[in-house]
């Protein structure tokens, strides 16, 4: 019986070397296409040998390539078939909800965390952009950055956004929170900013390849079941919030142990 991809790989990430970790990220971000790859196609896509791909699958905890692919099929299908009403009566959804949050934290690459902490340590001006329906997250994010001594600004209306684009400088930090990573207005705003300035861009998006992710200096990816109910987007933003909090808490912890 095929097993959930993240359940199988839970204990393997710490054993992966840098190239294997990059390959793992590729699988997560492209699960919807990798699930249809033969081992020859996968090897060709990554310019690797089929032996390397087979050993990678085994290192993740699978018996072989077929076991690996079957796990992707089960995981990708399950992700797209969960529905929010089940949370009212089905423990499965609650378990999946918690697993999404745990996975987002567990797969945070150490080198990306270290680089993000280096940026935060210099207390840059932090400008925050959020996807649609994420104003509450943006406001809280603003408070988090203020707490570590950054000047933080979250524009909630058009004239504030215009003012922000005028204030941004190359030394600043631009934080973009967008689950889909494909919201047109958000992407256009980033493109407009990049025409004149190039702040450091830290983003949080879903795991698959998306435009915001590809524009970023650092991207942390999260997992959630995309939910819309009565025309309102209810996709969970908890994983984004937790990653932001962890980065801020790590920054505060580093300050508390640094020599005075």
C-alpha positions in Angstrom: 0.0 0.0 0.0 1.4 3.4 -1.0 2.4 5.7 1.8 2.3 9.4 2.2 5.4 11.1 0.8 6.0 13.3 3.9 5.4 10.5 6.3 8.1 8.3 4.6 10.7 11.1 4.3 10.2 12.5 7.8 13.4 11.1 9.2 15.5 11.4 6.0 16.1 15.1 5.6 18.9 15.4 8.0 20.8 12.8 6.1 20.6 14.5 2.7 23.6 16.3 1.3 23.2 19.7 -0.4 22.5 18.3 -3.9 20.1 15.7 -2.5 18.3 18.5 -0.5 18.0 20.5 -3.8 16.5 17.4 -5.5 14.1 17.0 -2.6 12.9 20.6 -2.9 12.5 20.1 -6.6 10.2 17.1 -6.0 8.1 19.0 -3.5 7.7 22.0 -5.7 6.9 20.0 -8.8 5.0 17.0 -7.3 2.2 17.4 -9.8 4.6 16.7 -12.7 7.2 14.5 -11.1 4.5 11.9 -10.2 4.2 11.2 -14.0 7.9 10.9 -14.6 9.6 7.6 -15.5 13.0 7.3 -13.9 14.6 8.0 -17.2 12.6 11.2 -17.6 13.4 12.3 -14.0 17.1 11.7 -14.5 17.1 13.7 -17.8 15.2 16.6 -16.2 17.9 16.9 -13.5 20.9 15.9 -15.7 21.6 12.9 -13.4 21.9 9.2 -13.9 19.0 6.8 -13.3 21.2 5.2 -10.6 21.5 8.5 -8.8 17.7 8.9 -8.8 17.2 5.4 -7.6 19.6 5.8 -4.7 18.0 9.1 -3.9 14.6 7.4 -3.6 16.0 4.8 -1.4 17.8 7.4 0.8 14.4 9.1 1.3 13.1 5.8 2.7 11.4 4.2 -0.3 12.1 0.6 -1.5 12.6 1.8 -5.0 11.5 4.2 -7.7 8.0 2.7 -8.1 7.4 3.0 -4.4 8.6 6.7 -4.6 6.2 7.5 -7.5 3.2 5.7 -5.9 3.8 7.8 -2.7 3.7 11.0 -4.8 0.5 9.9 -6.5 -1.2 9.3 -3.2 0.1 12.5 -1.5 -0.8 14.8 -4.5 -4.3 13.3 -4.8 -5.0 13.6 -1.1 -3.9 17.2 -1.1 -6.4 18.1 -3.8 -9.3 16.1 -2.5 -9.6 17.4 1.1 -12.6 19.7 1.7 -13.1 22.1 4.6 -16.5 20.7 5.7 -14.7 17.6 6.9 -13.1 19.5 9.7 -16.5 19.5 11.4 -16.8 15.8 11.7 -13.7 14.1 10.4 -10.4 13.7 12.3 -8.6 13.1 9.1 -8.7 16.8 8.1 -7.5 17.9 11.5 -4.5 15.5 11.2 -3.8 16.8 7.7 -4.0 20.4 8.9 -1.4 19.8 11.7 0.8 17.8 9.3 0.9 20.7 6.8 2.1 23.0 9.5 4.7 20.6 10.8 6.0 19.8 7.3 6.5 23.6 6.6 8.7 23.9 9.6 10.5 20.6 9.2 11.6 21.3 5.6 13.0 24.8 6.3 16.6 24.6 4.9 19.2 25.5 7.5 21.2 27.6 5.0 18.2 29.7 4.1 17.4 30.2 7.8 21.0 31.3 8.4 20.9 33.7 5.5 17.6 35.2 6.6 19.0 35.7 10.1 22.0 37.5 8.7 19.6 39.9 6.9 17.5 40.4 10.0 20.5 41.0 12.2 21.3 44.3 10.4 17.8 45.5 11.3 16.8 46.6 7.8 13.7 48.6 7.0 11.1 45.9 6.4 8.3 46.5 3.9 5.6 43.9 3.8 3.3 42.9 0.9 0.5 40.4 1.3 -1.7 38.5 -1.1 -5.5 39.1 -1.2 -7.3 38.6 2.1 -4.1 38.6 4.2 -4.2 42.0 5.8 -4.4 40.5 9.3 -1.2 38.5 8.6 0.4 41.6 7.2 -0.4 43.7 10.4 1.0 41.0 12.6 4.1 40.6 10.5 4.6 44.4 10.9 4.6 44.0 14.7 7.1 41.1 14.5 9.6 43.2 12.6 9.1 46.2 14.9 9.8 43.9 17.9 13.4 43.2 16.6 14.1 46.8 16.0 13.3 47.1 12.3 11.3 50.0 10.9 8.4 48.1 9.5 5.7 49.2 7.1 2.6 47.4 5.8 0.6 49.3 3.2 -3.1 48.5 3.4 -4.5 50.9 0.9 -3.3 52.2 -2.5 -1.9 55.5 -1.5 0.2 53.7 1.3 1.5 51.3 -1.3 2.5 54.2 -3.6 4.3 55.8 -0.7 6.1 52.5 0.1 7.4 52.1 -3.4 8.9 55.6 -3.2 10.5 54.9 0.2 12.1 51.5 -0.7 15.8 51.4 -1.1 18.4 48.8 -2.1 19.4 48.1 1.5 15.8 47.4 2.6 14.0 44.1 3.1 10.8 43.3 1.1 8.7 40.6 2.7 6.1 39.0 0.4 3.4 36.7 1.8 1.4 35.0 -0.9 0.2 31.4 -0.8 -0.3 31.0 -4.5 2.6 33.2 -5.5 0.7 34.1 -8.7 -1.4 37.1 -7.7 -1.1 39.5 -10.7 -1.3 42.8 -8.8 1.3 41.6 -6.3 3.7 40.5 -9.0 3.2 43.8 -10.9 4.1 45.7 -7.7 7.3 43.7 -7.2 8.2 44.2 -10.9 7.6 48.0 -10.5 9.8 48.1 -7.4 12.6 46.2 -9.2 12.6 48.7 -12.1 14.2 51.3 -9.8 15.4 49.5 -6.6 16.5 46.0 -5.6 15.7 45.3 -2.0 16.3 41.9 -0.5 13.2 39.8 -1.2 12.1 37.2 1.3 8.9 35.4 0.4 6.6 32.7 1.8 4.5 30.9 -0.8 3.2 27.4 -1.5 5.7 24.7 -2.5 5.2 24.4 -6.2 7.1 26.6 -8.6 5.5 30.1 -8.8 6.4 33.6 -10.0 6.9 35.2 -6.5 9.2 32.3 -5.5 11.3 32.7 -8.6 11.7 36.5 -8.0 12.9 36.0 -4.4 16.3 36.0 -2.8 15.0 33.6 -0.2 11.8 31.6 -0.3 10.3 29.5 2.4 7.5 27.2 1.2 4.4 26.1 3.1 1.7 23.6 2.7 -2.0 24.1 3.0 -5.3 22.9 1.5 -6.6 25.6 -0.8 -10.1 26.4 0.5 -12.8 28.8 -0.7 -16.2 29.0 0.9 -19.0 31.3 -0.1 -16.6 33.3 -2.3 -14.2 33.8 0.6 -10.6 32.4 0.6 -10.1 30.4 3.8 -6.8 28.8 2.9 -4.8 28.5 6.1 -2.0 31.0 6.7 -0.9 29.4 10.0 2.3 27.9 8.5 3.4 31.3 7.1 2.8 32.8 10.5 4.8 30.1 12.3 7.8 30.4 10.0 7.8 34.2 10.4 7.6 33.8 14.2 10.4 31.3 14.2 12.7 33.6 12.3 11.9 36.5 14.6 12.3 34.3 17.8 15.7 33.1 16.5 16.7 36.7 15.9 15.7 37.6 19.4 17.5 34.6 20.8 20.7 35.5 18.9 20.5 39.0 20.4 20.1 37.7 23.9 23.3 35.6 23.7 25.5 38.0 21.8 28.2 39.7 23.7 27.4 43.2 24.9 
